[in-house]
Amino acid sequence: MGSDPSLRQLLTLVIGSIGLGSLLDGRKQAHAVALGCGVRLMVLPFLLHRFLV
């Protein structure tokens, strides 16, 4: 991702926001796949930052 921390924060925010939207939509419609994808998209940026940086 490069060494620019502001770009990394922006991408983390965007990916996490998409995950939150998917999680809320999946919960509202009781759709397990959307719920699981939402959780993964919210956790993925944290794990990448934690283990790759």
Long-range contacts (C-beta under 8 A, 24 or more apart in sequence): 8-49, 11-45, 12-45, 12-46, 12-49, 15-41, 15-44, 15-45, 16-41, 16-42, 16-45, 19-43, 19-44
